[in-house]
Amino acid sequence: MEPSTSTSSAPSSTQFLRKHILKLAPYTPIEPFEVLSSRYNRKPEDIIKLDANENPYGPPPEVREALATMPFPHIYPDPETRALRRALAEMHNIPMENLLVGCGADELIDLLMRCVLEPGDKIVDCPPTFTMYVFDADVNDARVVTVPRLDGFRIDVEAVKRAVVEHKPKVVFLTSPNNPDGSMISEADLVSILDLPVLVVLDEAYIEFSTEASRMHWVLQRHNLIVLRTFSKSAALAGLRVGYGAFPIGMMEYMWRAKQPYNVSVAAEVAACAALTNMNYLNTVRDALVSERERLFARLKEIPFLEPYPSHANFILAKVTNGRDAKAVKDALATQHGIMVRHYAKKELSGFIRVSVGRPEHTDKLIEALKQL
Ligand SMILES: Cc1ncc(COP(=O)(O)O)c(C=O)c1O
């Protein structure tokens, strides 16, 4: 509602907004501990947050130490995030000239769209998948060509091919492991799509939790491939917002020109660099989450009204069956037990919940709660 003005005939401030912005759907955020704490009247430590695929172990101790002692918080950050890109280049054996760091992988999705899409240009989205591709397409006044996944969440490669011929999209978004089900794209499917005349974004936000290798180095051979990664999941830095991507070298100069110069804060870069100094910790935490994922999967299977899907990520999607309502299950877990899981309003996923992999005690409390529902 507009606040009242002295002249009731004054034009509404919305008249200044771009037309496509007026049509945006309201954003439904995942809430942080503080908000959940007051909503459910529980202390933050009495909330089990399994709704946003965050990493409950937190980053290695080196991160807190580096944040506490960072020398130049009063100086703008390095617009080229050189220290972090150098470390990433060494770790992935990819030239730092191909790497760009963003305020989360989310920022890079938006930046890419701003660089390649004219208003009205098209992207291909393969739902169910990460909803940020459609969100950013809408913000950038792009059109979305929807190619739903097949049973088992496999990409419908033939339909993607037809969509590319018919709609001439600029970008196809692929996610591997896919959010929300945790399935991987096969090499053959990826190659078929890369052979199309379209830019392919392969979002590998969860690749650390998979036994399959990242395809990041393919960027050096494929000039239509971008691979995105993040520090939010396996490095447990979701709150500090650091993501990165490998881009074809020819695009880099223009990405640099369009990027907000100070997009990655001093704290974010310092934290990400510090996290990389303790790979031992990161690998131990990843192994703990992967083995907990398998235990969670087995325990969810014991619940008569859930059918979990095998996952390569740090979450598990489960179909809610036996006449139970998925939203009611989610709400009951939140209000009665302080356990947050993800439910989706979208029709194709309205009968599912997605549960992030937590610590073993989180799994135990969740299963206990589910048995009581
Ligand atoms: C597939 C996928 N890509 C990217 C992101 C966002 O990553 P970041 O936190 O680096 O913005 C997420 C977050 O949930 C995700 O699920």
The ligand as an SDF file (V2000), in Angstrom:
LIG
                    3D

 16 16  0  0  0  0  0  0  0  0999 V2000
   21.9550  -25.1640   -7.8120 C   0  0  0  0  0  0  0  0  0  0  0  0
   22.3560  -23.9700   -7.0360 C   0  0  0  0  0  0  0  0  0  0  0  0
   23.1680  -23.0690   -7.5910 N   0  0  0  0  0  0  0  0  0  0  0  0
   23.5660  -21.9610   -6.9160 C   0  0  0  0  0  0  0  0  0  0  0  0
   23.1330  -21.7380   -5.6330 C   0  0  0  0  0  0  0  0  0  0  0  0
   23.4970  -20.4560   -4.9500 C   0  0  0  0  0  0  0  0  0  0  0  0
   24.8100  -20.4230   -4.6120 O   0  0  0  0  0  0  0  0  0  0  0  0
   25.3660  -19.1370   -3.8380 P   0  0  0  0  0  0  0  0  0  0  0  0
   25.0330  -19.3130   -2.3990 O   0  0  0  0  0  0  0  0  0  0  0  0
   26.8430  -19.2050   -4.1170 O   0  0  0  0  0  0  0  0  0  0  0  0
   24.7240  -17.9290   -4.4250 O   0  0  0  0  0  0  0  0  0  0  0  0
   22.2950  -22.6450   -5.0050 C   0  0  0  0  0  0  0  0  0  0  0  0
   21.8320  -22.3820   -3.6330 C   0  0  0  0  0  0  0  0  0  0  0  0
   21.0110  -23.0110   -3.0550 O   0  0  0  0  0  0  0  0  0  0  0  0
   21.8740  -23.7840   -5.7230 C   0  0  0  0  0  0  0  0  0  0  0  0
   21.0330  -24.6630   -5.1890 O   0  0  0  0  0  0  0  0  0  0  0  0
  1  2  1  0
  2  3  1  0
  2 15  2  0
  3  4  2  0
  4  5  1  0
  5  6  1  0
  5 12  2  0
  6  7  1  0
  7  8  1  0
  8  9  2  0
  8 10  1  0
  8 11  1  0
 12 13  1  0
 12 15  1  0
 13 14  2  0
 15 16  1  0
M  END
$$$$
